[in-house]
Amino acid sequence: MVEKLPPKKSNIKMMRMKELTAAAGVPRGTIQFYIKEGLIPKPIKQSANSAFYTEEHLNDILLIKELQSKRFLPLSVIKEVMMGGGGKLSVNEISTLVELDGKVFSNIEEIPELKPLTAKQLSKQTGISLEDIKILEDMGIFTPIKKGTKKLYGEDDIRFAECRVKAIQVGLTPGLGFHIGFAKIHKEFIRKLVDEESKVFLRLLTGKLEIEKIAEILEAVTPIINTMLGIMHKKEIENTIKWYVLNSKAEGELPDREKGE
C-alpha cells in the first residue's frame, strides 16, 4: 500500500532524498542504512520511484549525528533512545539526559549504607530465594555489578529484597500466586511514568539550568515524588474498593470499572 502525501495546504515541508542529504550533511547510503535499521521512519511514497521526507526525518538524522559525534554513543544505544516512545525529545533535551548519566544520585552511591553482597549472601541475609534474585535480575530490577569473578548486589537491590520478603511475611505468598513476576506490573508502569516525567522535566529545564543543578533538583525531588506516589497509590486502592462496593451488581456478577458500569 502506497502512503498518500499530506494535503498541499499542510505546513509539513516535504523533501526529496537530494534535499535531505544536503540539509542533514550525510550521504544517501547512510540515510538508507538508518531506515533499514529502524533508526528513522520510512519515507512517504507516492509511487514506487517517488519518496519524500519530512522535518521529522531531518531532525532524527541530526539527533543521531549529535549522539554519535558529541556523546560517543553506539548505534545500538542510539536506537534505544530513538525508539523510546511517542513525543520525541529534541536534540538538546536528549543531550541533557545523556549528560545527566552518572551525576544523579552519585553522592548517595558513593556512601552506601549497606555493603554489597553476592547472591548467596543476599539470600542468607534477607531471606529472598536465589530463584527470585535471578528473576529480578532478568527483569532488570536487580542491577548487580561485576568485580572480578564476583557479581555483587548493591544497596537498592538489598532494600528491594528486604521488601520482597516482608511482602511474603504479611501474606503475599507464592503459595497464593504472588510470585516475584508480579513486580513486572510495577516495573512497566514506572518505566512509562519515568518516560513521561523525563519529557516534562527536560522540556522545562533544558537550557535554563546547568547540568549539575538539574541533577541536584532531580536527586532532591525524587523522594518527595515517591512519597506523593505512595499517598496516591493508597488513595486509589481505597477509591477502587469504594467504587466496587457502591456499584456491586447481582451476586456473582462484577461491575466493569473501565466501562463505568
Secondary structure by P-SEA (a helix, b strand, c coil): cccccccccccbbbbcaaaaaaaacccaaaaaaaaaaccccccccccccbbbbcaaaaaaaaaaaaaaacccccaaaaaaaaacccccccaaaaaaaaaaccccaaaaaaccccccccaaaaaaaccccaaaaaaaaaaccbbbbbcccbbbbcaaaaaaaaaaaaaaaaccccccccccccaaaaaaaaaaaaaaaaaaaaaaccccccaaaaaaaaaaaaaaaaaaaaaaaaaaaaaaaaaaaaccccccccccccccc
